[in-house]
Amino acid sequence: MSGHVKNMCPQLSISAARTLLSLLLVAAIDSVSAGVACRNQQCRSSLQKSSMLTTLIHEESVDLLKTYKASQGDMSELFCQMSINIVPDPNISGMDPSERMLSIYSHCKAFLPHLKRVTEQQTDLQPPSSPLLNKLTTALNRTSGLASQINCIYQTLFPNLPIPPEPVDGPTSILPSQNVFQQKVYGCVVLKSFKELLSRITHELRTLKKHMCTSRTFAGTNTMF
């Protein structure tokens, strides 16, 4: 019995640590949403916070995709192998740090309406008690918070460069109506691409923190980090 309890302790500690991290990150997101001045954030701490948040969302997206597949029936693996033109490409683009940061922000914004649409569709298809619905809502809310954080970091590092009102690739286009089969395929492709995007953002933020958070002048201003 004692050995069993001892083996459980690391798992409990990891779970508790993730829960605490989640609460701290959500509180940080809320502070940004509440109107905390973006320019007051420090470069390294802001990028570290966003990197940790992205890691958390990515870990949750892996479980989200598994939960989604388990709830869609026997053909769920085939659904994810299909391709849908309206689902955003998860690849980050841009030559310099400002362009790549803007690409991260634009991708987060571009995925939001897709995550919302999948949530709405699955709300109609799943029972109210389905764990999938809570996980989809969490992914939607966290991604919105991540977009706000990236927006703040972009404003801090590049204060003279504008944030476009729409993603750089233009407004997201979503099919007005889909049958049940199309909805299942669409949802799986969205969540698979979403998971891939988060993996790329995690890598990008680590790289940006390494190269950008040094004592230097950004965007032709006197802002120093």
C-alpha positions as CSV (number, residue, x, y, z in Angstrom):
1,M,0.0,0.0,0.0
2,S,2.8,2.4,1.0
3,G,4.5,1.7,-2.3
4,H,1.3,2.4,-4.2
5,V,0.8,5.7,-2.4
6,K,4.4,6.6,-3.0
7,N,4.1,5.9,-6.8
8,M,1.0,8.1,-6.9
9,C,2.6,11.1,-5.3
10,P,4.7,12.3,-8.3
11,Q,1.5,12.1,-10.5
12,L,-0.4,14.1,-7.9
13,S,2.4,16.7,-7.7
14,I,2.6,17.1,-11.5
15,S,-1.2,17.4,-11.7
16,A,-1.2,20.0,-8.8
17,A,1.6,21.9,-10.5
18,R,-0.2,22.0,-13.8
19,T,-3.4,23.2,-12.1
20,L,-1.5,26.0,-10.3
21,L,0.3,27.0,-13.6
22,S,-3.1,27.1,-15.3
23,L,-4.6,29.3,-12.7
24,L,-1.6,31.7,-12.7
25,L,-1.7,32.0,-16.5
26,V,-5.4,32.5,-16.6
27,A,-5.0,35.3,-14.0
28,A,-2.3,36.9,-16.2
29,I,-4.6,36.7,-19.2
30,D,-7.4,38.3,-17.3
31,S,-5.1,41.2,-16.3
32,V,-4.3,41.9,-20.0
33,S,-8.0,41.6,-20.9
34,A,-8.9,44.0,-18.1
35,G,-6.7,46.7,-19.7
36,V,-3.3,46.4,-18.1
37,A,-0.9,48.6,-20.1
38,C,1.0,46.4,-22.6
39,R,3.9,48.7,-22.6
40,N,4.6,48.1,-18.9
41,Q,5.3,44.4,-19.5
42,Q,8.9,43.2,-19.5
43,C,10.2,41.5,-22.7
44,R,11.6,38.2,-21.2
45,S,8.8,37.7,-18.6
46,S,6.1,38.4,-21.2
47,L,7.5,36.0,-23.7
48,Q,8.1,33.4,-21.0
49,K,4.5,33.7,-19.8
50,S,3.2,33.4,-23.3
51,S,5.5,30.4,-24.0
52,M,4.2,28.7,-20.8
53,L,0.6,29.4,-21.8
54,T,1.2,28.0,-25.3
55,T,2.8,24.9,-23.8
56,L,-0.3,24.4,-21.6
57,I,-2.7,24.9,-24.5
58,H,-0.6,22.5,-26.7
59,E,-0.7,19.8,-24.0
60,E,-4.5,20.3,-23.7
61,S,-4.9,20.2,-27.4
62,V,-3.4,16.7,-27.6
63,D,-5.9,15.5,-25.1
64,L,-8.7,17.5,-26.9
65,L,-8.0,15.8,-30.2
66,K,-8.1,12.4,-28.6
67,T,-11.3,13.2,-26.8
68,Y,-12.8,14.5,-30.1
69,K,-11.9,11.3,-32.0
70,A,-13.3,9.1,-29.2
71,S,-16.6,11.0,-29.5
72,Q,-17.1,10.8,-33.3
73,G,-17.5,7.1,-33.9
74,D,-15.5,4.4,-35.7
75,M,-14.4,6.5,-38.7
76,S,-12.7,9.2,-36.6
77,E,-9.2,8.4,-37.7
78,L,-10.2,8.8,-41.3
79,F,-11.8,12.2,-40.6
80,C,-8.5,13.8,-39.6
81,Q,-6.7,12.6,-42.8
82,M,-9.0,14.6,-45.0
83,S,-8.3,18.1,-46.2
84,I,-10.4,21.3,-46.0
85,N,-9.3,24.4,-47.7
86,I,-10.9,26.8,-45.2
87,V,-8.9,25.5,-42.2
88,P,-5.9,27.8,-41.6
89,D,-2.4,26.6,-42.5
90,P,-0.6,26.1,-39.1
91,N,2.8,27.3,-40.5
92,I,4.3,30.5,-39.1
93,S,5.6,32.9,-41.8
94,G,7.8,36.0,-42.0
95,M,11.4,36.9,-42.5
96,D,12.1,39.0,-39.4
97,P,10.9,38.8,-35.8
98,S,8.2,41.4,-36.2
99,E,6.7,39.5,-39.1
100,R,6.8,36.2,-37.3
101,M,5.3,37.7,-34.2
102,L,2.5,39.2,-36.3
103,S,2.0,35.8,-38.0
104,I,1.6,34.1,-34.6
105,Y,-1.0,36.7,-33.6
106,S,-2.8,36.4,-36.9
107,H,-2.9,32.6,-36.7
108,C,-4.4,32.7,-33.2
109,K,-7.1,35.2,-34.4
110,A,-7.7,33.1,-37.5
111,F,-8.3,29.9,-35.5
112,L,-10.8,31.5,-33.1
113,P,-13.9,31.4,-35.4
114,H,-13.1,27.9,-36.3
115,L,-12.8,26.7,-32.7
116,K,-16.1,28.6,-32.0
117,R,-17.8,26.9,-34.9
118,V,-16.6,23.4,-33.9
119,T,-17.8,24.1,-30.4
120,E,-21.2,25.1,-31.7
121,Q,-21.5,22.1,-33.9
122,Q,-20.4,19.6,-31.2
123,T,-22.9,21.2,-28.7
124,D,-25.6,20.1,-31.1
125,L,-24.1,16.7,-31.7
126,Q,-22.9,15.7,-28.2
127,P,-24.9,15.2,-24.9
128,P,-24.6,18.2,-22.4
129,S,-22.5,16.0,-20.1
130,S,-19.8,15.3,-22.8
131,P,-16.3,16.3,-21.6
132,L,-15.5,17.4,-25.1
133,L,-17.7,20.5,-24.8
134,N,-15.8,21.8,-21.8
135,K,-12.4,21.1,-23.4
136,L,-13.5,22.9,-26.6
137,T,-14.6,25.9,-24.6
138,T,-11.4,26.0,-22.7
139,A,-9.3,25.9,-25.9
140,L,-11.3,28.7,-27.3
141,N,-10.9,30.9,-24.2
142,R,-7.2,30.2,-23.8
143,T,-6.5,30.9,-27.4
144,S,-8.2,34.2,-27.2
145,G,-6.1,35.0,-24.1
146,L,-2.9,34.0,-25.9
147,A,-3.8,36.3,-28.8
148,S,-4.2,39.2,-26.3
149,Q,-0.8,38.3,-24.8
150,I,0.9,38.2,-28.2
151,N,-0.8,41.5,-29.1
152,C,0.8,43.1,-26.0
153,I,4.2,41.7,-26.7
154,Y,4.1,42.9,-30.3
155,Q,3.1,46.4,-29.1
156,T,5.9,46.3,-26.6
157,L,8.7,45.2,-29.0
158,F,7.4,47.1,-32.1
159,P,5.5,50.1,-30.9
160,N,5.6,51.9,-34.3
161,L,4.2,49.0,-36.2
162,P,0.4,48.7,-36.4
163,I,-1.7,45.7,-35.5
164,P,-4.2,44.9,-38.3
165,P,-7.8,44.6,-37.4
166,E,-8.1,41.3,-39.3
167,P,-5.6,38.4,-39.7
168,V,-3.0,39.1,-42.4
169,D,-4.5,36.4,-44.7
170,G,-7.9,38.2,-44.6
171,P,-11.2,37.3,-42.8
172,T,-11.8,33.7,-42.1
173,S,-14.2,32.0,-44.4
174,I,-16.4,29.3,-43.0
175,L,-18.9,27.2,-44.9
176,P,-22.5,28.4,-44.0
177,S,-23.9,24.9,-43.7
178,Q,-22.5,21.3,-43.3
179,N,-24.1,17.9,-42.8
180,V,-23.1,15.8,-39.8
181,F,-20.4,13.9,-41.7
182,Q,-18.9,17.2,-42.9
183,Q,-19.0,18.6,-39.4
184,K,-17.1,15.7,-38.0
185,V,-14.5,15.9,-40.6
186,Y,-14.2,19.7,-40.3
187,G,-13.9,19.5,-36.5
188,C,-11.1,16.9,-36.6
189,V,-9.1,18.8,-39.3
190,V,-9.5,22.0,-37.3
191,L,-8.2,20.4,-34.0
192,K,-5.4,18.6,-35.8
193,S,-4.2,21.9,-37.4
194,F,-4.7,23.7,-34.1
195,K,-2.4,21.3,-32.3
196,E,0.2,21.6,-35.0
197,L,0.0,25.4,-34.8
198,L,0.6,25.4,-31.0
199,S,3.7,23.3,-31.5
200,R,5.1,25.8,-33.9
201,I,4.2,28.8,-31.7
202,T,6.0,27.2,-28.8
203,H,9.2,26.9,-30.8
204,E,8.8,30.4,-32.2
205,L,8.4,32.0,-28.8
206,R,11.4,30.3,-27.4
207,T,13.5,31.5,-30.4
208,L,12.1,35.1,-30.1
209,K,12.9,35.2,-26.3
210,K,16.4,34.1,-27.0
211,H,17.0,36.7,-29.8
212,M,14.8,39.6,-28.8
213,C,15.0,40.1,-25.1
214,T,18.4,41.9,-25.0
215,S,19.4,45.5,-24.3
216,R,18.7,47.1,-27.6
217,T,16.5,49.6,-29.3
218,F,13.3,48.3,-31.1
219,A,11.5,49.7,-34.0
220,G,13.5,52.9,-34.0
221,T,12.4,53.9,-30.5
222,N,14.3,54.4,-27.3
223,T,12.5,51.6,-25.6
224,M,15.1,49.4,-23.9
225,F,14.8,45.9,-22.5
